[in-house]
Structure formats: structure tokens, C-alpha cells
Amino acid sequence: MAGLDKNIPSPTEIKLHQKSRILEISFADGKTFQFPSEFLRVYSPSAEVRGHGPGQEVLQVGKKNVEIKHIEPVGTYAIQPTFSDGHDTGIYSWDLLYDYGLHQEEMWRHYLKRMEEARMSREPGPAPFEQRPKSK
């Protein structure tokens, strides 16, 4: 597969912790990364999240409680999770996940800053069919 970094170690174990909504990935070099489902969802490599070029990223809001429902292997180089909000088009290669692991803290800070600037919330909003109470 083109674009894969041969220096990136392969995962030796992938565990999905349903209760804590954490995807834990151990790599052959001994590094283990724990990714909250929300982190993976808001940083999905799919076109609908990333956009089709720099600056076209779509800010994902209200994803605090999102869960990974299912993980599908993609060849021997990636996984494709299905999230509880129906999102399932992100293909996470090993090198992407390894890179996310190394930069997770700064990526998360960047995400929280963007949310703050957009005055958006990580909390899920009311479902579209719920009527908001009218203010008196």
C-alpha cells in the first residue's frame, strides 16, 4: 500500500474497552496508546470530517458520548470502526494511529480550542426530533 511508512511498527494488540469507550492499541516497539472513541471520531480520516483539502476540516461537535460499535480490519494495514452515531467511513491506517498516539495530547488541545472558538459543545445536543421547550 503506497504511503505507508515502513518504519512504523505493526500493532501487536487492539483492544476495545466498551465501558470506558477506549480503543487501546499496542505496537511492536512496546508503545501502547489509548484512544477515547470521541478522539478517534472527531479526528476521523474520512473526507466528510477532513474535507478535501487543508482548511476544509469539518468541526465535529456533540461527540462526547460516541462509542465504537464495531471494528472491521482493512487488509493488513488499517481498521475501519463503526461509531454509534453511524459514522463508518474513516479508515485508520497503522501509521495514522501511531502518529495520532504520539501527538494525541496536542491534537486534543487543538480540538478543544477550536470547539471553544466556535462556541460549540462536546455534549450531545437534543435529538433532531425533540422539541425544545419554548422560552417564556
DSSP file (Angstrom, degrees, kcal/mol; ACC not computed):
  #  RESIDUE AA STRUCTURE BP1 BP2  ACC     N-H-->O    O-->H-N    N-H-->O    O-->H-N    TCO  KAPPA ALPHA  PHI   PSI    X-CA   Y-CA   Z-CA
    1    1 A M    >         0   0    0      0, 0.0     3,-1.2     0, 0.0     2,-0.0   0.000 360.0 360.0 360.0 125.5    0.0    0.0    0.0
    2    2 A A  T 3   +     0   0    0      1,-0.2     3,-0.1     3,-0.0     0, 0.0  -0.329 360.0  29.2 -66.4 146.9    1.5    3.3   -1.0
    3    3 A G  T 3  S+     0   0    0      1,-0.3     2,-0.4    -2,-0.0    -1,-0.2   0.368  82.3 130.5  89.2  -5.7    2.1    5.9    1.6
    4    4 A L    <   -     0   0    0     -3,-1.2     2,-0.6     1,-0.0    -1,-0.3  -0.680  58.9-127.7 -84.4 135.2    2.7    3.5    4.5
    5    5 A D    >   -     0   0    0     -2,-0.4     3,-1.6     1,-0.2    -1,-0.0  -0.706  10.2-154.4 -82.6 118.1    5.8    4.2    6.5
    6    6 A K  T 3  S+     0   0    0     -2,-0.6    -1,-0.2     1,-0.3    -2,-0.0   0.682  91.3  63.8 -67.3 -16.4    7.8    1.0    6.7
    7    7 A N  T 3  S+     0   0    0      2,-0.1    -1,-0.3    -3,-0.0    -2,-0.0   0.581  77.5 101.3 -84.6  -8.6    9.4    2.3    9.9
    8    8 A I  S <  S-     0   0    0     -3,-1.6    87,-0.1     1,-0.1    86,-0.1  -0.641  77.6-124.1 -78.1 124.9    6.1    2.3   11.8
    9    9 A P        -     0   0    0      0, 0.0    89,-0.1     0, 0.0    -2,-0.1  -0.300  26.0-111.2 -64.8 152.8    5.8   -0.8   14.0
   10   10 A S        -     0   0    0      1,-0.1    18,-2.6    17,-0.1     2,-0.2  -0.492  34.5-100.2 -80.0 153.9    2.8   -3.1   13.5
   11   11 A P  E     -A   27   0A   0      0, 0.0    16,-0.3     0, 0.0     3,-0.1  -0.533  29.5-171.0 -70.6 140.5    0.2   -3.3   16.1
   12   12 A T  E    S+     0   0A   0     14,-3.4     2,-0.3     1,-0.4    15,-0.2   0.638  72.6  14.9-102.4 -21.9    0.5   -6.4   18.3
   13   13 A E  E     -A   26   0A   0     13,-1.6    13,-2.8     2,-0.0     2,-0.4  -0.976  55.2-168.7-155.5 139.2   -2.8   -6.0   20.1
   14   14 A I  E     -A   25   0A   0     -2,-0.3     2,-0.4    11,-0.2    11,-0.2  -0.984  15.5-179.4-129.3 119.8   -6.0   -4.0   19.6
   15   15 A K  E     -A   24   0A   0      9,-3.2     9,-3.4    -2,-0.4     2,-0.6  -0.969  16.6-154.0-123.5 133.4   -8.5   -3.9   22.5
   16   16 A L  E     -A   23   0A   0     -2,-0.4     2,-1.0     7,-0.2     7,-0.2  -0.925   6.1-159.8-105.4 117.4  -11.8   -2.1   22.6
   17   17 A H  E  >> -A   22   0A   0      5,-3.3     5,-1.6    -2,-0.6     4,-1.1  -0.822   6.9-171.1 -96.4 100.6  -12.9   -1.3   26.1
   18   18 A Q  T  45S+     0   0    0     -2,-1.0     3,-0.3     1,-0.2    -1,-0.2   0.913  78.7  50.3 -60.9 -46.8  -16.7   -0.7   25.7
   19   19 A K  T  45S+     0   0    0      1,-0.2    -1,-0.2     2,-0.1    -2,-0.1   0.929 120.6  33.3 -62.1 -47.4  -17.4    0.7   29.2
   20   20 A S  T  45S-     0   0    0      2,-0.1    -1,-0.2    16,-0.0    -2,-0.2   0.531 103.6-129.7 -86.5  -4.5  -14.6    3.3   29.1
   21   21 A R  T  <5 +     0   0    0     -4,-1.1    16,-2.9    -3,-0.3     2,-0.4   0.916  58.8 143.8  55.9  46.1  -15.0    3.8   25.3
   22   22 A I  E   < -AB  17  36A   0     -5,-1.6    -5,-3.3    14,-0.2     2,-0.6  -0.956  43.9-153.7-118.6 132.8  -11.3    3.5   24.9
   23   23 A L  E     -AB  16  35A   0     12,-3.1    12,-3.1    -2,-0.4     2,-0.5  -0.937  18.3-161.8-102.7 117.4   -9.5    1.8   21.9
   24   24 A E  E     -AB  15  34A   0     -9,-3.4    -9,-3.2    -2,-0.6     2,-0.5  -0.873   8.4-175.1-105.7 126.6   -6.2    0.5   23.2
   25   25 A I  E     -AB  14  33A   0      8,-2.7     8,-2.7    -2,-0.5     2,-0.4  -0.978   7.8-162.6-126.2 122.9   -3.5   -0.3   20.6
   26   26 A S  E     -AB  13  32A   0    -13,-2.8   -14,-3.4    -2,-0.5   -13,-1.6  -0.876  12.6-153.0-102.7 135.3   -0.2   -1.9   21.4
   27   27 A F  E >   -A   11   0A   0      4,-3.3     3,-2.2    -2,-0.4   -17,-0.1  -0.689  28.4-108.3-107.2 161.5    2.6   -1.6   18.9
   28   28 A A  T 3  S+     0   0    0    -18,-2.6    -1,-0.1     1,-0.3    -2,-0.0   0.676 114.9  64.0 -62.4 -19.6    5.6   -3.9   18.3
   29   29 A D  T 3  S-     0   0    0    -19,-0.2    -1,-0.3     2,-0.1     3,-0.1   0.409 122.1-102.4 -86.2   4.6    8.0   -1.3   19.7
   30   30 A G  S <  S+     0   0    0     -3,-2.2     2,-0.2     1,-0.3    -2,-0.1   0.313  79.6 133.4  96.1  -9.7    6.4   -1.6   23.1
   31   31 A K        -     0   0    0     -5,-0.1    -4,-3.3     2,-0.0     2,-0.4  -0.557  35.4-166.9 -76.5 139.1    4.3    1.6   22.8
   32   32 A T  E     -B   26   0A   0     -6,-0.2     2,-0.4    -2,-0.2    -6,-0.2  -0.996   1.4-166.1-125.9 130.9    0.7    1.4   23.8
   33   33 A F  E     -B   25   0A   0     -8,-2.7    -8,-2.7    -2,-0.4     2,-0.6  -0.924   9.0-153.5-117.1 141.1   -1.8    4.2   23.0
   34   34 A Q  E     -B   24   0A   0     -2,-0.4   -10,-0.2   -10,-0.2    -2,-0.0  -0.958  13.8-169.0-114.6 117.3   -5.3    4.6   24.5
   35   35 A F  E     -B   23   0A   0    -12,-3.1   -12,-3.1    -2,-0.6     2,-0.1  -0.912  17.6-136.0-109.7 118.4   -7.7    6.5   22.2
   36   36 A P  E  >  -B   22   0A   0      0, 0.0     4,-2.0     0, 0.0     3,-0.3  -0.454  24.6-121.6 -62.1 143.9  -11.0    7.7   23.5
   37   37 A S  H  > S+     0   0    0    -16,-2.9     4,-2.5     1,-0.2     5,-0.2   0.884 113.8  56.9 -53.6 -39.7  -13.8    6.9   21.0
   38   38 A E  H  > S+     0   0    0    -17,-0.3     4,-2.8    26,-0.2     5,-0.3   0.913 104.7  51.0 -60.3 -43.5  -14.5   10.6   20.9
   39   39 A F  H  > S+     0   0    0     -3,-0.3     4,-1.6     1,-0.2    -1,-0.2   0.942 112.7  45.0 -59.3 -48.8  -10.9   11.5   19.9
   40   40 A L  H  < S+     0   0    0     -4,-2.0    -1,-0.2     1,-0.2    -2,-0.2   0.867 114.1  50.8 -64.8 -34.7  -11.0    8.9   17.0
   41   41 A R  H >< S+     0   0    0     -4,-2.5     3,-1.4    -5,-0.2    -2,-0.2   0.937 111.7  44.4 -69.0 -46.1  -14.4   10.1   15.9
   42   42 A V  H 3< S+     0   0    0     -4,-2.8    18,-0.2     1,-0.3    -1,-0.2   0.743 118.7  45.0 -74.6 -20.0  -13.5   13.8   15.8
   43   43 A Y  T 3< S+     0   0    0     -4,-1.6    -1,-0.3    -5,-0.3    -2,-0.2  -0.037  80.9 154.0-108.3  31.1  -10.2   13.1   14.1
   44   44 A S    <   -     0   0    0     -3,-1.4     6,-0.1     1,-0.2    -3,-0.1  -0.337  45.7-138.8 -57.8 136.5  -11.7   10.6   11.6
   45   45 A P        +     0   0    0      0, 0.0    -1,-0.2     0, 0.0    -4,-0.1   0.379  64.7 121.6 -78.6   7.5   -9.6   10.5    8.4
   46   46 A S  S >> S-     0   0    0      1,-0.1     4,-3.1     4,-0.0     3,-0.9  -0.285  74.8-119.0 -70.4 156.6  -12.8   10.4    6.3
   47   47 A A  H 3> S+     0   0    0      1,-0.2     4,-2.3    42,-0.2    -1,-0.1   0.837 112.1  62.1 -63.2 -33.2  -13.4   13.0    3.7
   48   48 A E  H 34 S+     0   0    0      1,-0.2    -1,-0.2     2,-0.2     4,-0.1   0.757 117.2  29.5 -69.4 -20.2  -16.6   14.1    5.5
   49   49 A V  H <4 S+     0   0    0     -3,-0.9     9,-3.4     2,-0.1    -2,-0.2   0.822 127.5  39.9 -98.7 -46.8  -14.6   15.1    8.5
   50   50 A R  H  < S-     0   0    0     -4,-3.1     3,-0.5     7,-0.2     6,-0.3   0.746  97.2-145.1 -75.1 -24.2  -11.2   16.1    6.9
   51   51 A G     <  -     0   0    0     -4,-2.3    -1,-0.2    -5,-0.3    -2,-0.1  -0.341  36.5 -71.5  79.2-172.9  -12.7   17.8    3.9
   52   52 A H  S    S+     0   0    0      1,-0.1    -1,-0.2     4,-0.1    -5,-0.1   0.100 108.0   2.5-109.7  23.1  -11.0   17.7    0.6
   53   53 A G  S >  S-     0   0    0     -3,-0.5     3,-2.0     0, 0.0    -1,-0.1  -0.924  98.5 -50.3 172.5 167.9   -8.1   19.9    1.4
   54   54 A P  T 3  S+     0   0    0      0, 0.0    -2,-0.1     0, 0.0    -3,-0.0  -0.241 121.7  21.1 -56.8 139.3   -6.4   22.0    4.1
   55   55 A G  T 3  S+     0   0    0     -5,-0.1    -4,-0.1    -4,-0.1    -5,-0.0   0.421 100.0  94.5  83.7  -3.0   -8.7   24.3    5.9
   56   56 A Q    <   +     0   0    0     -3,-2.0    -4,-0.1    -6,-0.3    -1,-0.0   0.293  49.7 135.3-103.1   9.7  -11.8   22.3    4.9
   57   57 A E        -     0   0    0     -6,-0.1     2,-0.6    -4,-0.1    -7,-0.2  -0.285  52.7-134.3 -58.9 141.1  -12.0   20.2    8.1
   58   58 A V        -     0   0    0     -9,-3.4     2,-0.3    -7,-0.0    -1,-0.1  -0.888  19.0-126.1-101.1 117.9  -15.5   19.9    9.4
   59   59 A L        -     0   0    0     -2,-0.6     2,-0.6     1,-0.1   -17,-0.0  -0.450  21.0-141.7 -66.1 125.0  -15.6   20.5   13.2
   60   60 A Q        -     0   0    0     -2,-0.3     2,-0.3   -18,-0.2     3,-0.3  -0.795  24.7-174.7 -92.5 121.1  -17.3   17.6   14.9
   61   61 A V        +     0   0    0     -2,-0.6    61,-0.2     1,-0.2    64,-0.1  -0.791  54.4  23.7-117.2 158.3  -19.5   18.6   17.8
   62   62 A G  S    S+     0   0    0     59,-2.5     3,-0.3    -2,-0.3    60,-0.2   0.789  76.3 126.7  67.0  30.0  -21.5   16.8   20.4
   63   63 A K    >   +     0   0    0     -3,-0.3     3,-1.7     1,-0.2    60,-0.2   0.259  26.5 113.7-103.4  12.3  -19.4   13.6   20.2
   64   64 A K  T 3  S+     0   0    0     58,-2.9   -26,-0.2     1,-0.3    -1,-0.2   0.841  84.7  36.7 -55.0 -37.9  -18.6   13.2   23.9
   65   65 A N  T 3  S+     0   0    0     57,-0.3    -1,-0.3    -3,-0.3    -2,-0.1   0.290  84.7 133.1-100.5  10.7  -20.6   10.0   24.3
   66   66 A V    <   -     0   0    0     -3,-1.7     2,-0.3    17,-0.0   -28,-0.2  -0.305  37.8-160.9 -63.9 145.0  -19.9    8.4   21.0
   67   67 A E        -     0   0    0    -30,-0.1    17,-2.7   -29,-0.1     2,-0.7  -0.868  22.9-117.6-123.2 157.7  -18.9    4.8   21.1
   68   68 A I  E     +C   83   0B   0     -2,-0.3    15,-0.3    15,-0.2     3,-0.1  -0.880  30.5 179.9 -92.3 120.0  -17.2    2.4   18.7
   69   69 A K  E     +     0   0B   0     13,-3.2     2,-0.3    -2,-0.7    14,-0.2   0.789  63.3   1.8 -89.4 -31.3  -19.7   -0.3   17.9
   70   70 A H  E     -C   82   0B   0     12,-1.4    12,-3.2     2,-0.0     2,-0.5  -0.993  56.6-149.5-159.3 145.3  -17.7   -2.4   15.6
   71   71 A I  E     -C   81   0B   0     -2,-0.3   -55,-0.0    10,-0.2    -3,-0.0  -0.989  11.6-166.5-126.9 127.6  -14.2   -2.6   14.1
   72   72 A E  E     -C   80   0B   0      8,-1.8     8,-2.9    -2,-0.5     2,-0.1  -0.930  21.4-126.6-110.8 128.9  -13.5   -4.0   10.7
   73   73 A P  E     -C   79   0B   0      0, 0.0     2,-0.6     0, 0.0     6,-0.3  -0.497  15.0-151.6 -70.5 145.9   -9.9   -4.8    9.5
   74   74 A V  E >>  -C   78   0B   0      4,-3.0     3,-1.5    -2,-0.1     4,-1.3  -0.925  58.0 -61.1-118.3 103.9   -8.9   -3.3    6.2
   75   75 A G  T 34 S-     0   0    0     -2,-0.6    -1,-0.1     1,-0.2     3,-0.0  -0.293  93.0 -53.9  54.0-140.0   -6.3   -5.5    4.6
   76   76 A T  T 34 S+     0   0    0     -3,-0.1    -1,-0.2     1,-0.1     3,-0.1   0.151 133.0  60.6-112.5  17.1   -3.3   -5.8    6.9
   77   77 A Y  T <4 S+     0   0    0     -3,-1.5    17,-2.2     1,-0.1     2,-0.3   0.475 102.4  15.4-125.2  -3.1   -2.7   -2.1    7.2
   78   78 A A  E  <  -CD  74  93B   0     -4,-1.3    -4,-3.0    15,-0.3     2,-0.3  -0.972  53.3-129.8-161.7 169.4   -5.8   -0.4    8.8
   79   79 A I  E     -CD  73  92B   0     13,-2.1    13,-2.9    -2,-0.3    -8,-0.0  -0.950  10.5-153.0-128.3 155.1   -9.0   -0.6   10.7
   80   80 A Q  E     -C   72   0B   0     -8,-2.9    -8,-1.8    -2,-0.3     2,-0.1  -0.882  18.1-161.4-129.2  98.8  -12.4    0.8    9.9
   81   81 A P  E     -C   71   0B   0      0, 0.0     2,-0.5     0, 0.0     9,-0.4  -0.473  11.3-142.4 -80.2 150.9  -14.5    1.5   13.0
   82   82 A T  E     -C   70   0B   0    -12,-3.2   -13,-3.2    -2,-0.1   -12,-1.4  -0.969  22.4-150.4-107.9 124.2  -18.3    2.0   13.0
   83   83 A F  E >   -C   68   0B   0      4,-2.8     3,-2.2    -2,-0.5   -15,-0.2  -0.551  24.9-111.9 -95.5 159.8  -19.3    4.6   15.6
   84   84 A S  T 3  S+     0   0    0    -17,-2.7   -16,-0.1     1,-0.3    -1,-0.1   0.669 115.9  61.5 -65.5 -16.6  -22.6    4.8   17.5
   85   85 A D  T 3  S-     0   0    0    -18,-0.3    -1,-0.3     2,-0.1     3,-0.1   0.363 123.0-103.5 -90.2   7.5  -23.6    7.9   15.5
   86   86 A G  S <  S+     0   0    0     -3,-2.2     2,-0.3     1,-0.3    -2,-0.1   0.302  74.7 142.6  94.4 -10.4  -23.5    5.9   12.3
   87   87 A H        +     0   0    0      1,-0.1    -4,-2.8    -5,-0.1    -1,-0.3  -0.488   6.8 145.7 -68.3 127.5  -20.1    7.3   11.1
   88   88 A D        +     0   0    0     -2,-0.3    -1,-0.1    -6,-0.2    -6,-0.0   0.176  38.7  93.0-150.1  22.1  -18.2    4.5    9.4
   89   89 A T        +     0   0    0      2,-0.0     2,-0.5   -43,-0.0   -42,-0.2   0.404  56.6 106.1-103.5   3.8  -16.2    5.9    6.5
   90   90 A G        -     0   0    0     -9,-0.4     2,-0.6   -44,-0.1   -46,-0.0  -0.720  51.0-162.3 -87.3 127.3  -12.9    6.6    8.3
   91   91 A I        -     0   0    0     -2,-0.5     2,-0.8   -11,-0.1   -11,-0.2  -0.936   6.5-160.5-109.3 115.5  -10.0    4.2    7.5
   92   92 A Y  E     -D   79   0B   0    -13,-2.9   -13,-2.1    -2,-0.6   -18,-0.1  -0.831   6.8-158.2-102.0 104.9   -7.4    4.4   10.2
   93   93 A S  E  >  -D   78   0B   0     -2,-0.8     4,-2.6   -15,-0.3   -15,-0.3  -0.356  29.8-109.9 -76.9 162.3   -4.0    3.0    9.0
   94   94 A W  H  > S+     0   0    0    -17,-2.2     4,-2.6     1,-0.2     5,-0.2   0.900 119.7  50.2 -59.9 -41.0   -1.4    1.8   11.5
   95   95 A D  H  > S+     0   0    0    -18,-0.3     4,-2.4     2,-0.2    -1,-0.2   0.889 110.4  50.0 -68.5 -35.5    0.9    4.8   10.7
   96   96 A L  H  > S+     0   0    0      2,-0.2     4,-2.9     1,-0.2    -2,-0.2   0.941 113.3  46.0 -63.0 -46.6   -2.0    7.2   11.2
   97   97 A L  H  X S+     0   0    0     -4,-2.6     4,-2.5     2,-0.2    -2,-0.2   0.887 112.8  49.8 -64.4 -39.1   -2.9    5.6   14.5
   98   98 A Y  H  X S+     0   0    0     -4,-2.6     4,-2.2    -5,-0.2    -1,-0.2   0.929 112.8  47.0 -64.4 -44.5    0.8    5.6   15.6
   99   99 A D  H  X S+     0   0    0     -4,-2.4     4,-1.7     2,-0.2    -2,-0.2   0.914 111.4  51.1 -62.6 -43.9    1.1    9.3   14.6
  100  100 A Y  H  X S+     0   0    0     -4,-2.9     4,-0.7     1,-0.2    -1,-0.2   0.903 108.8  53.2 -59.2 -41.0   -2.2   10.1   16.5
  101  101 A G  H >< S+     0   0    0     -4,-2.5     3,-0.6     1,-0.2     4,-0.3   0.916 109.5  46.7 -61.5 -43.9   -0.8    8.3   19.5
  102  102 A L  H 3< S+     0   0    0     -4,-2.2    -1,-0.2     1,-0.2    -2,-0.2   0.802 125.2  31.2 -68.0 -28.9    2.4   10.3   19.5
  103  103 A H  H 3X S+     0   0    0     -4,-1.7     4,-2.6    -5,-0.2     5,-0.2   0.200  82.1 116.5-115.9  14.6    0.5   13.6   19.1
  104  104 A Q  H <X S+     0   0    0     -4,-0.7     4,-2.7    -3,-0.6     5,-0.2   0.877  74.5  50.9 -55.8 -45.4   -2.7   12.9   20.9
  105  105 A E  H  > S+     0   0    0     -4,-0.3     4,-2.4     1,-0.2    -1,-0.2   0.939 114.6  41.6 -61.8 -48.2   -2.4   15.5   23.7
  106  106 A E  H  > S+     0   0    0      1,-0.2     4,-2.4     2,-0.2    -1,-0.2   0.880 114.5  52.6 -69.4 -35.0   -1.6   18.4   21.4
  107  107 A M  H  X S+     0   0    0     -4,-2.6     4,-2.3     2,-0.2    -1,-0.2   0.913 110.5  48.2 -62.8 -41.8   -4.3   17.2   18.9
  108  108 A W  H  X S+     0   0    0     -4,-2.7     4,-2.7    -5,-0.2    -2,-0.2   0.913 110.9  49.8 -66.2 -42.5   -6.9   17.1   21.7
  109  109 A R  H  X S+     0   0    0     -4,-2.4     4,-2.3     1,-0.2    -1,-0.2   0.913 111.0  50.4 -60.1 -42.2   -5.9   20.6   23.0
  110  110 A H  H  X S+     0   0    0     -4,-2.4     4,-2.4     2,-0.2    -2,-0.2   0.911 110.6  49.6 -62.0 -43.0   -6.2   21.9   19.4
  111  111 A Y  H  X S+     0   0    0     -4,-2.3     4,-2.5     2,-0.2    -2,-0.2   0.938 111.1  48.0 -61.8 -47.9   -9.7   20.3   19.1
  112  112 A L  H  X S+     0   0    0     -4,-2.7     4,-2.3     1,-0.2    -1,-0.2   0.877 111.6  51.4 -61.9 -37.8  -10.9   21.8   22.5
  113  113 A K  H  X S+     0   0    0     -4,-2.3     4,-2.7     2,-0.2    -1,-0.2   0.917 110.2  48.3 -65.1 -43.7   -9.5   25.2   21.4
  114  114 A R  H  X S+     0   0    0     -4,-2.4     4,-2.1     2,-0.2    -2,-0.2   0.899 111.3  50.9 -63.2 -39.9  -11.4   25.0   18.1
  115  115 A M  H  <>S+     0   0    0     -4,-2.5     5,-2.8     2,-0.2     4,-0.4   0.922 111.4  47.9 -62.6 -43.7  -14.6   24.0   19.9
  116  116 A E  H ><5S+     0   0    0     -4,-2.3     3,-1.2     1,-0.2    -2,-0.2   0.928 111.4  49.6 -62.7 -46.6  -14.2   27.0   22.3
  117  117 A E  H 3<5S+     0   0    0     -4,-2.7    -1,-0.2     1,-0.3    -2,-0.2   0.859 114.3  45.2 -61.7 -35.2  -13.6   29.4   19.4
  118  118 A A  T 3<5S-     0   0    0     -4,-2.1    -1,-0.3    -5,-0.2    -2,-0.2   0.486 108.6-128.3 -85.7  -2.5  -16.7   28.0   17.6
  119  119 A R  T < 5 +     0   0    0     -3,-1.2     2,-0.2    -4,-0.4    -3,-0.2   0.895  61.0 143.3  53.4  43.5  -18.6   28.2   20.9
  120  120 A M      < -     0   0    0     -5,-2.8     2,-0.4    -6,-0.1    -1,-0.2  -0.644  43.2-128.6-108.7 167.4  -19.6   24.6   20.4
  121  121 A S        -     0   0    0     -2,-0.2   -59,-2.5     2,-0.2   -58,-0.1  -0.897  12.4-148.3-122.0 147.2  -20.1   21.8   22.9
  122  122 A R  S    S+     0   0    0     -2,-0.4   -58,-2.9   -61,-0.2   -57,-0.3   0.698  78.5  98.2 -77.3 -20.8  -18.8   18.2   23.1
  123  123 A E  S    S-     0   0    0    -60,-0.2    -2,-0.2   -59,-0.1     2,-0.1  -0.441  89.1-106.9 -68.5 138.0  -22.1   17.4   24.9
  124  124 A P        -     0   0    0      0, 0.0   -62,-0.1     0, 0.0    -1,-0.1  -0.438  35.8-136.6 -64.2 137.0  -24.6   15.8   22.5
  125  125 A G        -     0   0    0      1,-0.2     2,-0.0    -2,-0.1    -3,-0.0  -0.193  40.8 -63.2 -81.6-178.9  -27.4   18.2   21.7
  126  126 A P        -     0   0    0      0, 0.0    -1,-0.2     0, 0.0     6,-0.1  -0.365  63.6 -97.6 -64.5 147.0  -31.1   17.3   21.7
  127  127 A A    >   -     0   0    0      1,-0.1     3,-2.0    -3,-0.1     0, 0.0  -0.325  38.0-108.9 -62.2 150.6  -32.0   14.8   19.1
  128  128 A P  T 3  S+     0   0    0      0, 0.0    -1,-0.1     0, 0.0     0, 0.0   0.801 117.2  51.7 -55.9 -31.0  -33.4   16.4   15.9
  129  129 A F  T 3  S+     0   0    0      2,-0.1     2,-0.3     0, 0.0    -2,-0.1   0.581  86.9 101.2 -86.1  -7.8  -37.0   15.2   16.6
  130  130 A E  S <  S-     0   0    0     -3,-2.0     2,-0.5     1,-0.1     0, 0.0  -0.564  71.8-131.2 -77.5 138.5  -37.1   16.6   20.2
  131  131 A Q        -     0   0    0     -2,-0.3    -2,-0.1     3,-0.0    -4,-0.1  -0.769  17.1-134.1 -86.8 127.5  -38.9   19.8   20.7
  132  132 A R        -     0   0    0     -2,-0.5     2,-0.1     1,-0.1     3,-0.0  -0.614  32.8-101.8 -75.9 140.8  -37.0   22.3   22.7
  133  133 A P        -     0   0    0      0, 0.0     2,-0.3     0, 0.0    -1,-0.1  -0.388  39.6-113.0 -61.7 139.0  -39.2   23.9   25.4
  134  134 A K        -     0   0    0      1,-0.1     2,-0.3    -2,-0.1    -3,-0.0  -0.544  29.2-120.4 -73.3 135.3  -40.3   27.4   24.3
  135  135 A S              0   0    0     -2,-0.3    -1,-0.1     1,-0.1    -3,-0.0  -0.572 360.0 360.0 -77.3 139.8  -38.7   30.1   26.4
  136  136 A K              0   0    0     -2,-0.3    -1,-0.1     0, 0.0    -2,-0.0   0.455 360.0 360.0 -89.9 360.0  -41.3   32.3   28.2
